[in-house]
Amino acid sequence: MTEPAETQAQRGKDGGGGPSMLLNLLPSILFGVVLPFVTYGMLTDRGHAPVTALLLSSLWPVADLVLYLAIKRRVDEFGLMMLVLLLLGALSAVAYNTTELFFVKDSAITGLLGLTFLGSLALSRPIMFYLGRKFATDGTPESLAYWNGLWRYPGFRRTQYLLTTVWGVAFLLEAAVRVPLAYVLPTQTMLLVSNVLPIVVVAALVTWTIFMARRGRARSAAAQAAAPAPGSGVG
């Protein structure tokens, strides 16, 4: 018997599990947290200005993006987004020559991202529907058609709205926490916090999202099992 389309659509998402997710995060942790933190400390210890050290430390995510492109032969969308956010903050730091603004601008952009998520609730379909379609399907017409068809179920729609709301609020809270920290923590400590906190927040959100997706599929399977078979004459 041919495997159901919904099973095919979810296989790629569930097959990796925790270890695969951790392995996928390791390059981001190395190039986005460890190397910038170490580089900043080395440069400032040698007399470089904090803003200059921050800008040079920002080159590590560029290397991460280039390596991903060379290995995978495609652009890492999330890596590219993080690089754009980082460069915007770096340019702002150059313009105003303050390390605090470097971190405040990152927080402002994160807050804007949160507002984008919440604003999408007013659209015909919220943003998590499209993000879910990207990662929960293999990109084939069959799996995309299956995912799009799920929108007709009220439970699926409620889940997409809930996920979008939680992600948006989480980004806003992260931004609100980081702004005051930029003015009370030493620059090197804030660099570590600013790089680690987004990874922790996103990892928590992804874990919760996967849990919600699995619970939703379990409920759907239970409902299908309880439903009478076509042509059984029940009802």
N, C-alpha and C positions, 0 to 999 in steps of 0.2 A: 504494500500500500504506500502511496506517495505521502511523504511527510507533510503535515499541515503547514500552510503558509505562515501561521503565527509562530510555529515552532522554529521555522527557518529564520524568521525575522529576529527572534530573540537569541538564537544560538550563539551568534558572535558576541552578544553582550554578556551572556552568563558564562560562556565557556572559560573565560580567562580567570575569573575569580580574584580573590585577594592577592595572591602572589603576582599575577600578571599586572594588576593595577599598581602594585608597589614597584615592580620593575619599570613600568612606564613612567613613574614619578621620579625615579632615581636621577635621570639626566637633568630634569628640571630643578631638583634639589641641589645637585652639584653646581650647575651653571647659574642658577638663579639665587642661591642662598650661600653655599659654602665658598665658592670662588670669589664672588663680589665682597663678602665679608673679609676674607683673608687679604684680598688685594687692597681694599680700603685701608686696613690696618698697616700693611707694608708701606703704602704710599705716604700716609700721614706721618708714619714714624720717620720717613726720610725727608720730611719737610714740605711735602706738597700741600697746597691749600685744600681744605675739605671739599669744596665744590669740584675742583679738578679731580680729586680722588674719586668722588662719586661718579663723575662722567666716565672716567677710565674704567671703573668697576662695572659700569653699565655695558661694556663691550662684551662681557661674558655671555649674556643672553643672545647677542648677535652671533657669537660662535656656535651656540646651541642651535639656533635657527639654521645656520649654514650647514652644520653637520646633519641635521635632520633632513634637510633638502637633498644633501648628497647621498644619504643612505636610503631614504624612502622614495626619492624621486618625486616628492610632492611637498607642498608647503604645509607646515603645522599651523593650522588656523589659530589655535589658542596661543601657541608660541608667538605668532605674528602679532596677535592682539596685545599680549603682555609686553612685547617689544615696543609697540607704538605707545602704549601707556607710559612705559619707562622713559622713552625719548621725549615725550611731551613734558614729563616732570623734569627731566634733565635740562631741556631748553628753558623752562621757566626758572630753574635754579641759576642758569647762566645769566638770564635777563635781569634778575633781581639780586644775584650774587649772595643768596642766603641758602644754607642747607635746610633750614626749616621749611622753606617754600618747596623745596624738592619733594619732601614727604607730604606736605599739605596738598600739593597739586595731585599727587598720586591718590590721596584720599578723596579729593574732589572728583576725580575721574571715576573712582570706584563708586562714589555716591551717585554720580550720573548714570553709571551702569545699573545701579539698583533702581533708580527712577525709570530707566528704560524698561526694565522688567515689569515694574508695576504699571507703567503706562500702557504696556501691551495688553493688559487686562481689558482695556476698552476696545480692543480690536476684535475682529471676528474669531481669531484664534490666538491665544497667548504665545509668547516666545518659546516657552518650554515645549510646546507641541512640535516646533520646528527643530529644536535642539534634540528632542527625543527621537524624532524621525531620522536625524543624521546618525545617531549613535546606536539606535535600536534596530536598524535595518542594514542590509548589505548593499543598498543602492540599486538593486534590481527593480524593474517595473512591478514585479509581483509583490515584493516586500513593501515597496512604497505605496502601492494600491491598498494593500492590507492595512498599513498604518493609517492612511488617510480615511479608510473606511471605519476605523475605530471611533472616529469623531461622532458617529451617529448614536453612540451609547452614552447615556447621561452620566454614568459612573466614570467613564474615561474622561469626559469633559470636565467633571468636577476635579478629578485628579490633576489634570493639566493646569487648571486655574490655581489649585492649591500649591502645586510645585512652583509655579511662577511667582506666587505671592511670597512664599517662604524664601526663595532665592533672592528676590528683590529686597525684602526686609533685611535679610542677612547681610547683603552688600552695603545697605545703608548703615546698619549697626557697626560693621567693620570700619567704614569710613569715619563714623562718629567717634569711635574709640581711638583711631590712629591720629586724629588731628591734635588733641591735647598732648598725646605722648610725644609728638614731634617737638614740643617746646619744653618738655621736662626731662627727657632722656638724653644722654650723650649721643652724639651723632653716630658713632660706631654701633652702639647698642640699638639705636633706632633703625639703623640699616638692617640689622639682623631681624628685628621685630617686623619691619616693613616687608621683608622678603618671606619670612616664615608664616606670618599671620594669614595672608591670602591663601597659601597652600593648605593650611590647617582648615580654614573656612570652606574652601572648595572641596577638599577631601571629605569633610563632614557632610556637606551638601550632597555630594555624589553618592556617598554611602547611604544616606537617608533616602535619596531618590531611587536607588536600586532596591532598597527594602520596600518602598511604596509600590514599585513596579511589580515586584515578585508577589506582594500581597494582593495586588489587583488581579494578577494572572491566576492566583490561587482561587480567588472569589469567582472569577469568570469560569474557570474549569469546574468548580463546584456547581455553579448555576447551570452549565451545559449538561453536567451529569444528571442533574435533577429534572431537567426538561424532558418531556416525552419525545420519543423518537418520531421523525416524520413518518406519517402513514400508519402510526400505531392505533389510531382511532380514539386516543384519549382526548378528552376535552370536548 
